[in-house]
Every structure is written in structure tokens, then in C-alpha cells.
């Protein structure tokens, strides 16, 4: 098939794994526009690509066809999300009353995700499309700007809350191959060293992991409910009722985290991993050290970073080194082995494993595990 050949050619030149500097600048996505054009052409030509092609582990059953008033032929609106948190929030708000699809498959690494033609077609055919915003969603903006005008509603999670810039703290490895505490132009701030004057490594993008604070999650669900109600007014009362019930659960989760943080012996987290928990740490007054910032493309720590983390664990007598779900645990294991501690998982909820998805794990269930882990590492 001609379109298969075209896709292979584009994939060969696209560079699925971008460098950290390239991701920062939104490079490596020039193939998105021709890929989008191809996907739209396939839709218009009725090639049958959608026949089973859009189904995946993260999709509720339902029709891709559309009828008037934003409703598909089964009377439901189509909702597409890029990653797990908004997917799970929509499940809580709408239940089975929408046709729901998550583009990122369970078990996939979020930061290396690349959209397929089927993903682009699913976005084009959706009534509501929800994405995070930020450096890893540059491809989304390219796709949306390449699509013709439709009635599709979009929601950007970063627009739902007050955002902060991604942060580099003392000890983190810089892209030049050394930790930031060794760089010139640093300025101490709140016990952390921040790098300044290095344009290539400076972080001027927002920290996109806005859902890691339950307080933010509550604000996000409210915006999702408003968007679903706009797309499907007939179910507006249901969406709002379910949202209020879910917000009560989020409020209880927030209370539990706050109780742990307020009564703890220490307020320091050490991650042998990336750190996508800036909003969480800010919410509960926690300090942290980590190998990399939340969206770092680099996964190989410098020797200086390893020494720094090991010394901090010993100095602060931290009982456990943390890592995210679905990430490599080599750094955390090395730090734990050198310090006689253990490694524990702290869930970012970016994504979940295929087994966890099948076992119906949720944002709430994973964050509730974090409550117990936080209690252990802060005491």
C-alpha cells in the first residue's frame, strides 16, 4: 500500500528519540504536518484505517462515527486524551456515557510517545480532546494547527491551574555532562541551587505535571466537567454530580497527604530518577533532590550527581530512595545499595502498566499508595 510506504519513509527520518535540547526547542517534529495531512487524506478517502486501528488497551468501546449535535451514532460523545490522568478523570466524571480513548498505551513511556496515523485520526474524529500542554505536547499543537476547522473542543490541562516553570535543583546533572552545583552562574534559592546564564540548559517551559497535586486535580476535573457539558448538554447534570463526588475523594486525599507532611520528622524526598512532582512538593512544603528534572531526556547521571545523592541520603538519614513507576531503577538501586537503604516507588500517574490497567488501578488508588510511602520516607 502506498500509504504504508510513505509512513515507513517518514518514520525512518523522524528520529523517535529526541535529544533533551531538541525537545526543549520543539525540534524533531517536522514530520507531524505531512503525517497529519496523510491521516486526514486517509479519512477522506475512506481507506478503512479506522477499522480496528484506533482500538487499544485504553479505549472504551463505542463508535467512531458522528451524528449531529456532537453525538456519535450510539448517542455518546467521543473523548480522546493523550495520557492517563485526564483519561481517569473522564472515567470518574462520565463513566460509560462517553466513548473514551487514551492515546498512550498502558506500559508505554510518556516522554518517548509518538502519534500514529490512527492516533491523529482519532483526534480528528473526537468531540473532546484533552492534552497536557508543555514541551512534550508540541506535537499536539502541530497537529491541531494542521487540521481543518471542526466543532471539536480541546482542553489543555496546563490552562486549568496556576503553573510554575520546571525546576533544576542542586545536584541535578546538566546536559553538558556535569551536575548543576559545578556550573557557573548559579544562585541559591530556598536551599536549592538554580542554574542561570546557560541559554541551552535554562528551563523556560512550564512544568507540565500539573495533576501530581490533588488540589490541582480537583481544579482540572471541574474544567473537564465544564467541557464535557458544553459538548453534551444533555448529560451536564450527571457530569457535575459525578464531579462533585469525585472532588470529595480528592479533598480527602489532600487531607491525608497534608496530615502526613505536617506531622513528619523530615520534609525531604530523594529521587534516583526524574522528578515530575514539583506541584506535589510545593503543595505540601516538601524539599527534594533528584537526578534529573521531570522532563529530562537524559537518563545517564554524572558521577558528581551520584555522589551528591549518596551523600545527601547519608547526611539526612533518609530511609528510602524513590523512583517513579515504569522507569529504570538503576540509579535508585545504586544509591540505595551505597547507603544501605531501600528503593520505593512513588507514583506520578503519568501512565500505568498493562497489568495495573487490567486490575483497574486509578489515579486515586495510586496516589493513596503514595500516602503510605510518604509516611515511611518522611519518618
Secondary structure in CASP SS format (residue, H / E / C, confidence):
PFRMAT SS
TARGET T0000
AUTHOR 0000-0000-0000
METHOD secondary structure of the structure
MODEL  1
X C 1.00
X H 1.00
X H 1.00
X H 1.00
X H 1.00
X H 1.00
X H 1.00
X H 1.00
X H 1.00
X H 1.00
X H 1.00
X H 1.00
X H 1.00
X H 1.00
X C 1.00
X C 1.00
X C 1.00
X C 1.00
X C 1.00
X H 1.00
X H 1.00
X H 1.00
X H 1.00
X H 1.00
X C 1.00
X C 1.00
X C 1.00
X C 1.00
X C 1.00
X C 1.00
X H 1.00
X H 1.00
X H 1.00
X H 1.00
X H 1.00
X H 1.00
X H 1.00
X H 1.00
X H 1.00
X H 1.00
X H 1.00
X H 1.00
X H 1.00
X H 1.00
X H 1.00
X C 1.00
X C 1.00
X C 1.00
X C 1.00
X C 1.00
X C 1.00
X C 1.00
X C 1.00
X C 1.00
X C 1.00
X C 1.00
X C 1.00
X C 1.00
X E 1.00
X C 1.00
X C 1.00
X C 1.00
X C 1.00
X C 1.00
X C 1.00
X E 1.00
X C 1.00
X C 1.00
X C 1.00
X C 1.00
X C 1.00
X E 1.00
X C 1.00
X C 1.00
X C 1.00
X C 1.00
X E 1.00
X E 1.00
X E 1.00
X E 1.00
X E 1.00
X C 1.00
X C 1.00
X H 1.00
X H 1.00
X H 1.00
X H 1.00
X H 1.00
X H 1.00
X H 1.00
X H 1.00
X H 1.00
X H 1.00
X H 1.00
X C 1.00
X C 1.00
X C 1.00
X E 1.00
X E 1.00
X E 1.00
X E 1.00
X E 1.00
X C 1.00
X C 1.00
X C 1.00
X C 1.00
X C 1.00
X C 1.00
X C 1.00
X H 1.00
X H 1.00
X H 1.00
X C 1.00
X C 1.00
X C 1.00
X C 1.00
X H 1.00
X H 1.00
X H 1.00
X H 1.00
X H 1.00
X H 1.00
X H 1.00
X H 1.00
X C 1.00
X C 1.00
X C 1.00
X E 1.00
X E 1.00
X E 1.00
X E 1.00
X C 1.00
X C 1.00
X C 1.00
X H 1.00
X H 1.00
X H 1.00
X H 1.00
X H 1.00
X H 1.00
X H 1.00
X H 1.00
X H 1.00
X H 1.00
X H 1.00
X H 1.00
X C 1.00
X C 1.00
X C 1.00
X C 1.00
X C 1.00
X C 1.00
X E 1.00
X E 1.00
X E 1.00
X E 1.00
X H 1.00
X H 1.00
X H 1.00
X C 1.00
X C 1.00
X C 1.00
X C 1.00
X C 1.00
X E 1.00
X C 1.00
X C 1.00
X C 1.00
X C 1.00
X C 1.00
X C 1.00
X C 1.00
X E 1.00
X C 1.00
X C 1.00
X C 1.00
X C 1.00
X C 1.00
X E 1.00
X H 1.00
X H 1.00
X H 1.00
X C 1.00
X C 1.00
X C 1.00
X E 1.00
X E 1.00
X E 1.00
X E 1.00
X C 1.00
X C 1.00
X E 1.00
X E 1.00
X E 1.00
X E 1.00
X C 1.00
X C 1.00
X C 1.00
X C 1.00
X C 1.00
X C 1.00
X C 1.00
X C 1.00
X C 1.00
X C 1.00
X E 1.00
X C 1.00
X C 1.00
X C 1.00
X H 1.00
X H 1.00
X H 1.00
X C 1.00
X H 1.00
X H 1.00
X H 1.00
X H 1.00
X H 1.00
X H 1.00
X H 1.00
X H 1.00
X H 1.00
X H 1.00
X H 1.00
X H 1.00
X H 1.00
X H 1.00
X H 1.00
X H 1.00
X H 1.00
X H 1.00
X C 1.00
X H 1.00
X H 1.00
X H 1.00
X H 1.00
X H 1.00
X H 1.00
X H 1.00
X H 1.00
X H 1.00
X H 1.00
X H 1.00
X H 1.00
X H 1.00
X H 1.00
X H 1.00
X H 1.00
X H 1.00
X H 1.00
X H 1.00
X H 1.00
X H 1.00
X H 1.00
X H 1.00
X H 1.00
X H 1.00
X H 1.00
X H 1.00
X H 1.00
X H 1.00
X H 1.00
X H 1.00
X C 1.00
X C 1.00
X C 1.00
X C 1.00
X E 1.00
X E 1.00
X E 1.00
X E 1.00
X E 1.00
X E 1.00
X E 1.00
X E 1.00
X C 1.00
X C 1.00
X H 1.00
X H 1.00
X H 1.00
X H 1.00
X H 1.00
X H 1.00
X C 1.00
X C 1.00
X C 1.00
X E 1.00
X E 1.00
X E 1.00
X E 1.00
X E 1.00
X E 1.00
X E 1.00
X C 1.00
X C 1.00
X C 1.00
X C 1.00
X C 1.00
X C 1.00
X C 1.00
X C 1.00
X C 1.00
X H 1.00
X H 1.00
X H 1.00
X H 1.00
X H 1.00
X H 1.00
X H 1.00
X H 1.00
X H 1.00
X H 1.00
X H 1.00
X H 1.00
X H 1.00
X H 1.00
X C 1.00
X C 1.00
X C 1.00
X E 1.00
X E 1.00
X E 1.00
X E 1.00
X C 1.00
X C 1.00
X C 1.00
X C 1.00
X C 1.00
X C 1.00
X H 1.00
X H 1.00
X H 1.00
X H 1.00
X H 1.00
X H 1.00
X H 1.00
X H 1.00
X H 1.00
X H 1.00
X C 1.00
X C 1.00
X E 1.00
X E 1.00
X E 1.00
X E 1.00
X C 1.00
X C 1.00
X C 1.00
X C 1.00
X C 1.00
X C 1.00
X C 1.00
X C 1.00
X H 1.00
X H 1.00
X H 1.00
X H 1.00
X H 1.00
X C 1.00
X C 1.00
X C 1.00
X C 1.00
X H 1.00
X H 1.00
X H 1.00
X H 1.00
X H 1.00
X H 1.00
X H 1.00
X H 1.00
X H 1.00
X H 1.00
X H 1.00
X H 1.00
X H 1.00
X H 1.00
X H 1.00
X C 1.00
X C 1.00
END
